[in-house]
Amino acid sequence: MRKLPFLLLFAFTVQISFAQTEDSIFIKRISDEILTNGKAYENLRHLTKKIGARLAGSPGMVKSEQWGLKVMQESGAHKAWMQECMVPHWVRGGKDIASAAYIPERGEVKSGPYPTSVKKELDIIALGNSVGTGNNTLTEQVVLVNSFDELEKKKEEVKDKIVFYNYKFNPTYINTFLSYRDAGQYRGQGPSRAAKYGAKAVIVRSMSHAADNHPHTGAIRYDSAYAKIPAVAIGLQDADWLSEQLQKRNVMVTLKTNGHFLPDTIGHNIIGELRGTEFPDEIITVGGHLDSWDNCEGAHDDGAGCVQTIEMLRAFKAIGYKPKRTIRFVLFANEENGLRGGNKYAEEAKAKNEKHILAMESDAGGFTPRSLGFSGSDVQYEKVLSWKALIAPYGCTEINKGGGGADIGPLNRALKTPTASLNPDSQRYFDIHHARSDVFEAVNKRELELGAVNMAAFIYLVDKYGL
Amino acid sequence: MRKLPFLLLFAFTVQISFAQTEDSIFIKRISDEILTNGKAYENLRHLTKKIGARLAGSPGMVKSEQWGLKVMQESGAHKAWMQECMVPHWVRGGKDIASAAYIPERGEVKSGPYPTSVKKELDIIALGNSVGTGNNTLTEQVVLVNSFDELEKKKEEVKDKIVFYNYKFNPTYINTFLSYRDAGQYRGQGPSRAAKYGAKAVIVRSMSHAADNHPHTGAIRYDSAYAKIPAVAIGLQDADWLSEQLQKRNVMVTLKTNGHFLPDTIGHNIIGELRGTEFPDEIITVGGHLDSWDNCEGAHDDGAGCVQTIEMLRAFKAIGYKPKRTIRFVLFANEENGLRGGNKYAEEAKAKNEKHILAMESDAGGFTPRSLGFSGSDVQYEKVLSWKALIAPYGCTEINKGGGGADIGPLNRALKTPTASLNPDSQRYFDIHHARSDVFEAVNKRELELGAVNMAAFIYLVDKYGL
């Protein structure tokens, strides 16, 4: 595109036609501050490139907590602290006791002649919380199932085998979170449902429609009624290949995984606070989660939510905003494989009898903002909806019923706190979600910043008008 | 993000709550076809990776035209043809007559001591349609101006110098096309406005807010009243550095550019047609432009619009749709530096007394769809607006007044044809626009496909109900 046709421009001016009110002027100030002087992108660069992966219990977790506290302080929090909680400590590897060398995960296909024998390394990743194959490798025949229904039909066949769940991520949902909900059960429940029929391990097709072959990890939930068996994911190209092979031959796969739990350890929620001037006892929480999976930089999941949270604090301070209510900016611990941070935050809020009027979360990636989600009473929803025209010019053109996040769920359950979420565009999220491709380079600076702008506008309105 | 909170899902189901009508069912079929069997992404891979840059007059132009015709035929056009037009033939380089070696563009800063001398290669790119520095390099002192106002103030100083326009791309506009309109005048008019006061060349800060240093090219328009002088762009890091230097010292820059025009040559619009069954003489045009700048793959600009256009044809055929009206799928020639393709299309339509009821263009990148733009009568706009709920579930949640595209502008002017545009999210466009970073890897498969879905839905409705 060379130049902008005049007619086309007409459409764009809609964004500034909203009557100039005190609120619209203030929100524009927030937006200008974040888009002009924003530090979210450079903070994300530090978090991803200098610290990197930060699964609960890892050295990255400790470093990121220290960093988070420092940045909260530097960004102008009246008070910043670490809220301690015990966190699970799952590790992927894998050190040889004799040599202390790292033992890598490995998946390999080696199968006999039809028409010729095949041998192929699979690009695998053990699923989070999964057990390993022990000191030895595990070599078994693979049974292809395309769904749980098919597993039920083949339940007599899977004993002592490896079950390969090849359930496809549905491309026809426009909102990709629906595809994730649909396919995600194969990761979460798949291992135990296969173990129920005596399977020795499972291989899961990654929950993604990426054009690449990266495997995507994520937590599994073992059902205590059945044996805990090793579970790995493979990427889409490997999954298609394996499925094709299995339609014409028997396939043997050798797996070596090393996942295991170490004793629980200490982690922290990182909290920065701006003290309210009129109603300091009314608390608004906004946050993301600081932990990430261990195989990536956790740039979108949920580095983005963390640096957006810090950016709101920085921007409020930079423009001299003095909130009426107390706003807490929280980087939650251990969302990915335990939710201990979110639980701890709710427990302490309840124990201290705190009054929480809203909790908001950004945990769907640092993509261009599209809508806000809100869960509260109908009266509250009507109030929130009345702010739509104030926020729409910045990207969130809708405020939908239904909003929250894993970390703020416990607060909602403990204190009935209304919850909200930033819903960015979902098209690119599952390309990189829990995969090695979730890196800084996958995040766009302006998309990231606009997420902070939309949330800050919403928080400002809740602070000003209550709920 | 680990799992989807139940409440959040509630918001996502809105997309499927629209009453199932014949139209909504049909549009879902189009969408499912494109998202499941779409070829837009693989077509784009071919166009960008096998063919690459395709500026008017270049070998890439010829190859892409042949490819376009073939793909139109393979995608099921009832008729596909090349519409000839003369196109300008601007080239960037630059061959040494004696050795036939390519002469690269070059920009270098070499300046005396303050406090120490500086020497630095600038990453430059000549602006499109610009003249070169001739057989020799051009070395002159640089005058920094941050705006045209500042140029006027410094008009006595710029004679025989190089003017450096350091006008910043405004980050505070949410729609980045507004920033482009604002800053773009420095590229388009800058050279002649500096030449008016005797400048020897201009350097322009790129129209971008990218975090990298790639220079962005684009067309300039010389004013015939003044000398044609060389004009180059530099990236943002170089621009910030140069501006900083100029605030403390005199800076000499050496430029070598080789741009020049060869005689006009033959190019083509590539047209595929589905013949209407009821009103074959009523024509709906939808397209993008096949040419790109010579320094990139033109993946977003406008490879995306081309493969979306072809995808609509493919999908209509694949689901057996027989349009009432004639639909023409057009890959326009020479949008970037001449618009000869769009002009030719309009001329021929007028000469043949054709009846064109709508022309639609996709030329704002292959990003996630956000809105449609429409320019027509108020009655027509009301009709179009009544389709909003049918299209919104696929991403274009708004239908705004004002829509068109450079290539379909001439048809509108010649025949008063209503025009429409796909308006995808604009945040990432000017990171890569006219820069070497506009490559296949910058395009997301689903975002690209959804653009085709939204346009196909609109074209279907116009075909069915007329305008």
HADDOCK unambig.tbl for C-alpha pairs under 7 A between the chains (distance, minus, plus):
assign (segid A and resid 1 and name CA) (segid B and resid 301 and name CA) 6.03 0.50 0.50
assign (segid A and resid 1 and name CA) (segid B and resid 302 and name CA) 6.97 0.50 0.50
assign (segid A and resid 1 and name CA) (segid B and resid 336 and name CA) 6.60 0.50 0.50
assign (segid A and resid 1 and name CA) (segid B and resid 363 and name CA) 5.67 0.50 0.50
assign (segid A and resid 1 and name CA) (segid B and resid 364 and name CA) 6.54 0.50 0.50
assign (segid A and resid 2 and name CA) (segid B and resid 218 and name CA) 6.89 0.50 0.50
assign (segid A and resid 2 and name CA) (segid B and resid 336 and name CA) 5.32 0.50 0.50
assign (segid A and resid 4 and name CA) (segid B and resid 181 and name CA) 6.76 0.50 0.50
assign (segid A and resid 5 and name CA) (segid B and resid 404 and name CA) 6.89 0.50 0.50
assign (segid A and resid 5 and name CA) (segid B and resid 405 and name CA) 6.15 0.50 0.50
assign (segid A and resid 5 and name CA) (segid B and resid 406 and name CA) 6.15 0.50 0.50
assign (segid A and resid 7 and name CA) (segid B and resid 402 and name CA) 4.76 0.50 0.50
assign (segid A and resid 7 and name CA) (segid B and resid 403 and name CA) 5.78 0.50 0.50
assign (segid A and resid 7 and name CA) (segid B and resid 404 and name CA) 6.61 0.50 0.50
assign (segid A and resid 8 and name CA) (segid B and resid 373 and name CA) 6.97 0.50 0.50
assign (segid A and resid 8 and name CA) (segid B and resid 402 and name CA) 4.80 0.50 0.50
assign (segid A and resid 8 and name CA) (segid B and resid 403 and name CA) 4.51 0.50 0.50
assign (segid A and resid 8 and name CA) (segid B and resid 404 and name CA) 5.84 0.50 0.50
assign (segid A and resid 9 and name CA) (segid B and resid 402 and name CA) 6.89 0.50 0.50
assign (segid A and resid 10 and name CA) (segid B and resid 401 and name CA) 6.85 0.50 0.50
assign (segid A and resid 10 and name CA) (segid B and resid 402 and name CA) 5.25 0.50 0.50
assign (segid A and resid 11 and name CA) (segid B and resid 373 and name CA) 6.70 0.50 0.50
assign (segid A and resid 11 and name CA) (segid B and resid 400 and name CA) 5.53 0.50 0.50
assign (segid A and resid 11 and name CA) (segid B and resid 401 and name CA) 5.57 0.50 0.50
assign (segid A and resid 11 and name CA) (segid B and resid 402 and name CA) 5.11 0.50 0.50
assign (segid A and resid 12 and name CA) (segid B and resid 175 and name CA) 6.76 0.50 0.50
assign (segid A and resid 32 and name CA) (segid B and resid 172 and name CA) 5.28 0.50 0.50
assign (segid A and resid 35 and name CA) (segid B and resid 171 and name CA) 5.85 0.50 0.50
assign (segid A and resid 35 and name CA) (segid B and resid 172 and name CA) 5.94 0.50 0.50
assign (segid A and resid 36 and name CA) (segid B and resid 171 and name CA) 6.08 0.50 0.50
assign (segid A and resid 36 and name CA) (segid B and resid 172 and name CA) 6.80 0.50 0.50
assign (segid A and resid 171 and name CA) (segid B and resid 35 and name CA) 5.85 0.50 0.50
assign (segid A and resid 171 and name CA) (segid B and resid 36 and name CA) 6.07 0.50 0.50
assign (segid A and resid 172 and name CA) (segid B and resid 32 and name CA) 5.27 0.50 0.50
assign (segid A and resid 172 and name CA) (segid B and resid 35 and name CA) 5.92 0.50 0.50
assign (segid A and resid 172 and name CA) (segid B and resid 36 and name CA) 6.78 0.50 0.50
assign (segid A and resid 174 and name CA) (segid B and resid 394 and name CA) 6.30 0.50 0.50
assign (segid A and resid 175 and name CA) (segid B and resid 12 and name CA) 6.78 0.50 0.50
assign (segid A and resid 181 and name CA) (segid B and resid 4 and name CA) 6.77 0.50 0.50
assign (segid A and resid 218 and name CA) (segid B and resid 2 and name CA) 6.93 0.50 0.50
assign (segid A and resid 301 and name CA) (segid B and resid 1 and name CA) 6.06 0.50 0.50
assign (segid A and resid 302 and name CA) (segid B and resid 1 and name CA) 6.99 0.50 0.50
assign (segid A and resid 336 and name CA) (segid B and resid 1 and name CA) 6.60 0.50 0.50
assign (segid A and resid 336 and name CA) (segid B and resid 2 and name CA) 5.34 0.50 0.50
assign (segid A and resid 363 and name CA) (segid B and resid 1 and name CA) 5.68 0.50 0.50
assign (segid A and resid 364 and name CA) (segid B and resid 1 and name CA) 6.56 0.50 0.50
assign (segid A and resid 373 and name CA) (segid B and resid 8 and name CA) 6.98 0.50 0.50
assign (segid A and resid 373 and name CA) (segid B and resid 11 and name CA) 6.76 0.50 0.50
assign (segid A and resid 394 and name CA) (segid B and resid 174 and name CA) 6.30 0.50 0.50
assign (segid A and resid 400 and name CA) (segid B and resid 11 and name CA) 5.57 0.50 0.50
assign (segid A and resid 401 and name CA) (segid B and resid 10 and name CA) 6.90 0.50 0.50
assign (segid A and resid 401 and name CA) (segid B and resid 11 and name CA) 5.57 0.50 0.50
assign (segid A and resid 402 and name CA) (segid B and resid 7 and name CA) 4.78 0.50 0.50
assign (segid A and resid 402 and name CA) (segid B and resid 8 and name CA) 4.74 0.50 0.50
assign (segid A and resid 402 and name CA) (segid B and resid 9 and name CA) 6.89 0.50 0.50
assign (segid A and resid 402 and name CA) (segid B and resid 10 and name CA) 5.31 0.50 0.50
assign (segid A and resid 402 and name CA) (segid B and resid 11 and name CA) 5.11 0.50 0.50
assign (segid A and resid 403 and name CA) (segid B and resid 7 and name CA) 5.85 0.50 0.50
assign (segid A and resid 403 and name CA) (segid B and resid 8 and name CA) 4.53 0.50 0.50
assign (segid A and resid 404 and name CA) (segid B and resid 5 and name CA) 6.89 0.50 0.50
assign (segid A and resid 404 and name CA) (segid B and resid 7 and name CA) 6.72 0.50 0.50
assign (segid A and resid 404 and name CA) (segid B and resid 8 and name CA) 5.90 0.50 0.50
assign (segid A and resid 405 and name CA) (segid B and resid 5 and name CA) 6.16 0.50 0.50
assign (segid A and resid 406 and name CA) (segid B and resid 5 and name CA) 6.17 0.50 0.50
assign (segid A and resid 427 and name CA) (segid B and resid 446 and name CA) 6.19 0.50 0.50
assign (segid A and resid 427 and name CA) (segid B and resid 447 and name CA) 6.35 0.50 0.50
assign (segid A and resid 446 and name CA) (segid B and resid 427 and name CA) 6.19 0.50 0.50
assign (segid A and resid 447 and name CA) (segid B and resid 427 and name CA) 6.35 0.50 0.50
